[in-house]
Amino acid sequence: MTTSKIKKLEKGTITSPKGFSASGTHIGLKKKKLDLAVLYSEAPATAAAVYTLNQVQAAPIAVTKEAIAKEEKIQAVVINSGNANACTGTQGIKDAKEMQQLTAELFHIPSHYVAVSSTGVIGQLMPMDVVQKGIQNVTLQEEDGGKNFATAILTTDTYTKTSAYQLELNGETITIAGVCKGSGMIHPNMATMLAFITTDANIEAAALKKALSEVTNQTFNCITVDGETSTNDMVLVLANGLASTHTLTETDENYSLFVEALRLVSEDLAKKIARDGEGATKLIEVTVKGAKTNKEAGIIAKKIAGSDLVKTAVYGKDANWGRIICAIGHSEQPINPDTVDIAIGPINMLAQSQPVVFDEEKASEYFEKNEKIEIFVDLHVGDGSQKAWGCDLTYDYVKINASYRT
């Protein structure tokens, strides 16, 4: 439901909404790259978050859950890259809480107003002497804070990932902006990804929580790179209300407009993660329609996008629709095997489960000329539809992950 009331900010950052500032610095967790990011709001912000479904969860996840549960308010976020602080036992919890406390002291706010997040290698204790000195020396950066923040949270990513939109709500201009990291260990139901979204909208906690849950299922939970789900994944949304006097609720007539803007930010970020899959050369977008339900369409779309055979075919520029219908068939969702249509880009390849003669040269040309490869499926068994995003599987994926710790 994109409307004229929502417009994209081409150069927006996490600090575009009113009252947010940030920094990204190098403290020594990595050899040279920025590795500590801090986000701060002038006022306590209503907070909502979703987390990894992996049963093994990193220490910062537990600390952040506890913080949000107290008042559903967050005013600062501290993130490090280079060390996941996962599988580190009671010491990991102590270290995450110390990061929380140090950040609270920096900004003179209660410790439960601070969210903590980490990303990097699993199973290594945090070098707290380095982290302590780093946090104590943080200075919010007026000019490049948002840009440096986006860089400091990266691990194997090849570029920063941001998105921002503005919209009119009850006569007031509201900004929603997001930043994320993630390129490998990506699978539906979160991934090795972190996403932080800020807005100066004034919204009730229950409404924000509902909006984030709905949008996550349509975006972040619809991407896959390699079928792996990490220990540290989190999407955190902060709404400080500094641009709005009207409090948005679920029954407000403009609530759906806010949700749509949040969805646009989240979809932009999700697609950038999929496109930046480790070693990837192509973004794969799968659209499934004609399923019995939207949920079933989403499961099938993710099955196709996550199929190693489909992913390698895309890398090889091979229009092998047989791999697509194979993925559909073992998705364990109800279909009619005699009514499936498949197209890759503008080229129809299967109609009512019967092969369609197509020009192989045009198919190869489509793969060659486009960075986004679109796969369309119509099941003809209902009205359900959904999209999913993935990437091709390349030789470089193996190289990157074979040497991740070295």
Secondary structure per residue as TSV (DSSP state, phi and psi in degrees):
chain	resnum	aa	ss	phi	psi
A	1	M	-	360.0	53.8
A	2	T	-	-69.5	127.6
A	3	T	-	-125.5	173.0
A	4	S	T	-68.0	-11.6
A	5	K	T	-81.8	-7.8
A	6	I	E	-117.2	128.3
A	7	K	E	-132.4	146.8
A	8	K	E	-85.2	139.2
A	9	L	-	-99.0	110.7
A	10	E	T	-65.6	-29.3
A	11	K	T	-116.9	25.9
A	12	G	-	-71.3	151.0
A	13	T	-	-132.7	179.8
A	14	I	T	-60.3	-18.7
A	15	T	T	-99.5	8.7
A	16	S	-	-66.2	-39.4
A	17	P	S	-64.5	151.2
A	18	K	T	-60.9	138.7
A	19	G	T	87.1	2.0
A	20	F	E	-107.9	138.6
A	21	S	E	-138.1	162.9
A	22	A	E	-154.9	172.6
A	23	S	E	-154.1	159.5
A	24	G	E	-143.6	124.5
A	25	T	E	-136.2	165.6
A	26	H	-	-102.3	122.5
A	27	I	-	-117.8	-9.1
A	28	G	S	115.2	6.2
A	29	L	S	-73.2	-30.5
A	30	K	S	-110.5	165.1
A	31	K	S	-64.2	-48.0
A	32	K	S	-134.5	-31.5
A	33	K	S	-75.3	158.7
A	34	L	-	-59.1	138.5
A	35	D	-	-142.4	4.3
A	36	L	E	-134.5	124.1
A	37	A	E	-120.8	141.1
A	38	V	E	-134.3	135.6
A	39	L	E	-121.1	138.3
A	40	Y	E	-138.0	139.2
A	41	S	E	-112.9	138.6
A	42	E	E	-62.6	-25.7
A	43	A	E	-129.7	150.6
A	44	P	E	-55.3	134.0
A	45	A	E	-107.5	140.9
A	46	T	E	-61.6	133.8
A	47	A	E	-124.6	144.1
A	48	A	E	-142.6	146.9
A	49	A	E	-148.9	153.2
A	50	V	E	-126.3	151.3
A	51	Y	E	-130.7	167.3
A	52	T	-	-55.3	148.8
A	53	L	-	-95.5	1.8
A	54	N	-	-61.4	134.8
A	55	Q	S	-70.2	-21.9
A	56	V	S	-94.9	109.9
A	57	Q	-	-118.7	139.7
A	58	A	-	-68.3	158.1
A	59	A	H	-56.0	-42.7
A	60	P	H	-60.5	-29.2
A	61	I	H	-62.0	-47.2
A	62	A	H	-62.1	-42.2
A	63	V	H	-66.9	-41.5
A	64	T	H	-69.2	-41.0
A	65	K	H	-56.9	-45.7
A	66	E	H	-63.2	-39.9
A	67	A	H	-65.4	-47.4
A	68	I	H	-66.7	-33.8
A	69	A	H	-63.5	-24.9
A	70	K	H	-68.7	-51.9
A	71	E	H	-135.1	-2.4
A	72	E	S	58.0	36.5
A	73	K	E	-130.4	136.6
A	74	I	E	-136.4	138.3
A	75	Q	E	-117.8	-19.2
A	76	A	E	-146.3	151.5
A	77	V	E	-132.0	135.0
A	78	V	E	-120.8	129.8
A	79	I	E	-132.5	135.6
A	80	N	E	-119.3	151.1
A	81	S	E	-116.1	161.7
A	82	G	E	99.0	-14.8
A	83	N	E	-154.5	122.1
A	84	A	-	-80.4	-16.7
A	85	N	-	47.4	48.1
A	86	A	-	-120.9	143.6
A	87	C	S	59.1	43.1
A	88	T	-	-118.0	10.3
A	89	G	H	62.9	-152.4
A	90	T	H	-65.6	-30.6
A	91	Q	H	-65.5	-36.0
A	92	G	H	-62.2	-41.2
A	93	I	H	-63.8	-44.2
A	94	K	H	-60.1	-41.3
A	95	D	H	-67.5	-41.4
A	96	A	H	-64.1	-39.2
A	97	K	H	-69.4	-32.6
A	98	E	H	-68.2	-39.5
A	99	M	H	-59.9	-41.1
A	100	Q	H	-62.2	-47.0
A	101	Q	H	-66.8	-42.3
A	102	L	H	-60.7	-39.8
A	103	T	H	-69.8	-38.0
A	104	A	H	-62.3	-41.7
A	105	E	H	-67.0	-35.3
A	106	L	H	-59.7	-40.8
A	107	F	H	-105.1	4.0
A	108	H	T	57.3	50.4
A	109	I	-	-129.4	162.8
A	110	P	-	-61.8	147.4
A	111	S	G	-63.3	-31.3
A	112	H	G	-76.8	3.4
A	113	Y	G	-93.8	8.4
A	114	V	E	-117.2	126.7
A	115	A	E	-97.6	147.4
A	116	V	E	-124.2	140.8
A	117	S	E	-147.4	146.0
A	118	S	E	-139.5	153.8
A	119	T	E	-151.7	142.9
A	120	G	E	147.5	-146.2
A	121	V	E	-75.4	135.8
A	122	I	T	-83.6	144.2
A	123	G	T	89.5	12.1
A	124	Q	-	-116.1	133.1
A	125	L	-	-66.4	145.2
A	126	M	-	-72.0	131.0
A	127	P	-	-75.5	88.3
A	128	M	H	-68.8	-22.5
A	129	D	H	-64.0	-39.3
A	130	V	H	-69.3	-44.7
A	131	V	H	-65.7	-43.5
A	132	Q	H	-58.7	-49.6
A	133	K	H	-62.6	-39.1
A	134	G	H	-62.9	-46.9
A	135	I	H	-67.2	-42.0
A	136	Q	H	-63.1	-23.8
A	137	N	T	-99.9	8.4
A	138	V	-	-65.6	135.1
A	139	T	-	-128.6	126.9
A	140	L	-	-64.7	136.6
A	141	Q	-	-106.0	115.4
A	142	E	T	-68.7	-45.6
A	143	E	T	-79.7	-52.4
A	144	D	T	-114.0	17.2
A	145	G	H	-57.1	-49.3
A	146	G	H	-64.9	-41.2
A	147	K	H	-65.3	-45.4
A	148	N	H	-69.3	-35.4
A	149	F	H	-57.3	-47.4
A	150	A	H	-62.4	-32.0
A	151	T	H	-77.8	-38.0
A	152	A	H	-69.9	-19.5
A	153	I	T	-90.4	-1.6
A	154	L	-	-77.4	152.9
A	155	T	S	-120.2	-94.8
A	156	T	S	-90.3	6.2
A	157	D	-	-58.0	149.3
A	158	T	S	-99.8	-9.5
A	159	Y	S	-158.3	162.4
A	160	T	-	-77.2	154.9
A	161	K	E	-130.3	112.4
A	162	T	E	-136.3	162.2
A	163	S	E	-161.1	146.5
A	164	A	E	-152.9	143.0
A	165	Y	E	-137.6	154.0
A	166	Q	E	-120.2	150.3
A	167	L	E	-150.0	161.3
A	168	E	E	-100.4	122.0
A	169	L	E	-125.8	116.2
A	170	N	T	52.4	41.0
A	171	G	T	80.1	5.2
A	172	E	E	-115.7	143.4
A	173	T	E	-86.2	121.0
A	174	I	E	-114.6	141.4
A	175	T	E	-116.7	137.0
A	176	I	E	-125.5	127.3
A	177	A	E	-135.5	151.1
A	178	G	E	-143.6	157.8
A	179	V	E	-143.7	147.4
A	180	C	E	-149.6	167.5
A	181	K	E	-133.9	153.1
A	182	G	-	152.0	133.4
A	183	S	S	-151.9	-23.3
A	184	G	S	-133.3	170.5
A	185	M	S	54.5	49.7
A	186	I	B	-115.1	126.6
A	187	H	-	-154.9	152.2
A	188	P	S	-50.7	153.5
A	189	N	S	70.4	52.7
A	190	M	-	76.2	-177.4
A	191	A	B	-168.2	-174.8
A	192	T	S	-78.7	68.1
A	193	M	-	-135.8	148.9
A	194	L	E	-124.4	136.0
A	195	A	E	-136.1	135.2
A	196	F	E	-127.5	125.9
A	197	I	E	-124.3	131.5
A	198	T	E	-118.5	150.4
A	199	T	E	-152.3	147.7
A	200	D	-	-95.7	14.7
A	201	A	-	-70.7	154.6
A	202	N	-	-104.5	109.3
A	203	I	B	-140.7	141.1
A	204	E	-	-63.0	149.8
A	205	A	H	-60.2	-42.4
A	206	A	H	-63.9	-39.7
A	207	A	H	-68.4	-39.6
A	208	L	H	-66.2	-41.9
A	209	K	H	-62.3	-43.6
A	210	K	H	-64.7	-43.6
A	211	A	H	-61.9	-43.9
A	212	L	H	-65.0	-41.7
A	213	S	H	-61.9	-45.0
A	214	E	H	-63.9	-46.1
A	215	V	H	-69.1	-38.9
A	216	T	H	-59.6	-41.0
A	217	N	H	-66.3	-23.7
A	218	Q	H	-92.3	-13.7
A	219	T	T	-130.3	-79.2
A	220	F	G	-60.9	-31.6
A	221	N	G	-84.7	7.3
A	222	C	G	-114.1	19.5
A	223	I	B	-118.6	150.3
A	224	T	-	-152.0	138.9
A	225	V	S	-116.1	-50.7
A	226	D	S	-141.0	11.4
A	227	G	S	78.5	7.1
A	228	E	-	-102.8	141.3
A	229	T	-	-118.5	127.5
A	230	S	-	-87.9	-179.3
A	231	T	S	-97.5	-10.7
A	232	N	S	-118.8	3.1
A	233	D	-	-63.6	140.3
A	234	M	E	-160.5	140.7
A	235	V	E	-118.6	123.6
A	236	L	E	-122.4	128.5
A	237	V	E	-116.7	131.9
A	238	L	E	-121.5	128.8
A	239	A	E	-124.1	107.2
A	240	N	-	-92.5	-8.3
A	241	G	-	71.4	11.0
A	242	L	T	-77.0	-8.6
A	243	A	T	-109.6	6.4
A	244	S	-	-143.0	138.9
A	245	T	S	-98.8	-17.8
A	246	H	S	-90.7	126.8
A	247	T	-	-87.3	120.6
A	248	L	B	-81.1	134.3
A	249	T	-	-125.3	172.9
A	250	E	T	-64.6	-25.5
A	251	T	T	-92.5	-4.7
A	252	D	S	-65.2	141.5
A	253	E	T	-64.8	-20.5
A	254	N	T	-99.3	4.3
A	255	Y	H	-59.7	-42.8
A	256	S	H	-64.0	-30.9
A	257	L	H	-68.0	-41.1
A	258	F	H	-62.7	-45.0
A	259	V	H	-60.2	-40.0
A	260	E	H	-64.7	-41.7
A	261	A	H	-64.9	-39.9
A	262	L	H	-63.8	-38.2
A	263	R	H	-65.4	-41.0
A	264	L	H	-62.3	-44.2
A	265	V	H	-60.8	-47.5
A	266	S	H	-66.1	-39.2
A	267	E	H	-66.6	-41.0
A	268	D	H	-56.4	-47.6
A	269	L	H	-65.8	-43.6
A	270	A	H	-60.9	-44.2
A	271	K	H	-66.5	-34.0
A	272	K	H	-68.0	-35.9
A	273	I	H	-63.7	-47.3
A	274	A	H	-61.7	-41.8
A	275	R	H	-65.4	-29.2
A	276	D	T	-95.3	19.8
A	277	G	-	-51.1	140.3
A	278	E	T	-52.8	116.8
A	279	G	T	80.6	2.5
A	280	A	-	-68.9	147.4
A	281	T	-	-117.8	-14.5
A	282	K	-	-136.6	143.5
A	283	L	E	-90.1	132.1
A	284	I	E	-107.5	124.7
A	285	E	E	-115.8	119.2
A	286	V	E	-108.8	126.2
A	287	T	E	-115.2	119.8
A	288	V	E	-113.8	127.3
A	289	K	E	-130.4	170.9
A	290	G	E	76.7	14.5
A	291	A	E	-81.9	168.9
A	292	K	S	-68.4	-36.7
A	293	T	S	-139.5	162.7
A	294	N	H	-61.7	-38.9
A	295	K	H	-61.5	-45.4
A	296	E	H	-65.9	-37.5
A	297	A	H	-61.6	-40.8
A	298	G	H	-64.8	-41.0
A	299	I	H	-62.8	-43.3
A	300	I	H	-67.1	-42.3
A	301	A	H	-60.8	-42.5
A	302	K	H	-68.9	-33.1
A	303	K	H	-63.3	-41.7
A	304	I	H	-67.3	-49.4
A	305	A	H	-62.6	-27.8
A	306	G	H	-95.1	-2.4
A	307	S	-	-69.6	123.2
A	308	D	H	-60.3	-34.7
A	309	L	H	-68.3	-40.4
A	310	V	H	-66.0	-43.8
A	311	K	H	-63.7	-41.1
A	312	T	H	-72.7	-31.2
A	313	A	H	-64.2	-40.7
A	314	V	H	-64.1	-42.9
A	315	Y	H	-61.2	-38.5
A	316	G	T	-83.3	3.9
A	317	K	T	57.1	40.1
A	318	D	-	-108.7	115.2
A	319	A	-	-79.5	62.1
A	320	N	-	-93.1	86.6
A	321	W	H	-67.9	-17.5
A	322	G	H	-60.4	-33.7
A	323	R	H	-69.7	-31.6
A	324	I	H	-70.1	-48.3
A	325	I	H	-68.8	-27.2
A	326	C	H	-63.8	-44.7
A	327	A	H	-64.1	-39.9
A	328	I	H	-59.7	-44.8
A	329	G	H	-66.0	-31.1
A	330	H	T	-106.4	25.0
A	331	S	S	-76.9	-11.2
A	332	E	-	64.2	24.3
A	333	Q	S	-109.9	150.2
A	334	P	-	-68.3	123.1
A	335	I	-	-137.8	168.0
A	336	N	-	-106.3	110.6
A	337	P	T	-64.6	-5.7
A	338	D	T	-102.9	3.2
A	339	T	S	-129.1	27.6
A	340	V	-	-93.1	131.1
A	341	D	E	-108.7	140.1
A	342	I	E	-135.9	135.8
A	343	A	E	-137.5	146.2
A	344	I	E	-114.8	113.9
A	345	G	T	60.5	-133.9
A	346	P	T	-85.9	5.2
A	347	I	E	-103.9	112.8
A	348	N	E	-75.1	133.8
A	349	M	E	-124.7	-21.5
A	350	L	E	-145.7	132.6
A	351	A	E	-133.9	121.2
A	352	Q	T	52.1	41.3
A	353	S	T	64.6	18.3
A	354	Q	E	-114.4	135.8
A	355	P	E	-59.7	141.4
A	356	V	-	-111.0	129.1
A	357	V	-	-66.7	127.8
A	358	F	-	-136.6	164.4
A	359	D	-	-84.8	111.1
A	360	E	H	-62.3	-34.1
A	361	E	H	-66.2	-40.6
A	362	K	H	-66.3	-35.9
A	363	A	H	-64.4	-45.1
A	364	S	H	-62.6	-38.1
A	365	E	H	-64.1	-38.2
A	366	Y	H	-61.6	-45.9
A	367	F	H	-63.4	-38.8
A	368	E	H	-68.3	-39.1
A	369	K	H	-90.2	-14.9
A	370	N	-	-116.1	133.8
A	371	E	S	-81.3	-26.0
A	372	K	E	-106.3	118.3
A	373	I	E	-98.9	119.7
A	374	E	E	-101.0	131.1
A	375	I	E	-117.3	126.6
A	376	F	E	-115.4	133.1
A	377	V	E	-131.8	132.3
A	378	D	E	-123.4	119.3
A	379	L	-	-89.8	-21.9
A	380	H	-	59.1	38.6
A	381	V	S	-124.7	-1.1
A	382	G	S	-178.8	-161.6
A	383	D	S	-111.2	5.6
A	384	G	E	-74.9	143.0
A	385	S	E	-147.7	153.8
A	386	Q	E	-169.5	157.9
A	387	K	E	-115.0	157.9
A	388	A	E	-144.8	157.0
A	389	W	E	-129.5	143.4
A	390	G	E	-151.2	-159.9
A	391	C	E	-150.1	168.4
A	392	D	-	-74.6	164.0
A	393	L	-	-111.7	119.7
A	394	T	-	-121.6	171.2
A	395	Y	H	-59.7	-34.7
A	396	D	H	-66.7	-26.9
A	397	Y	H	-59.3	-43.6
A	398	V	H	-65.0	-44.4
A	399	K	H	-60.3	-46.2
A	400	I	H	-62.5	-46.5
A	401	N	H	-80.8	-22.1
A	402	A	H	-70.7	-23.9
A	403	S	T	-120.5	25.2
A	404	Y	T	-59.3	-41.4
A	405	R	T	-87.1	-11.0
A	406	T	-	-114.4	360.0
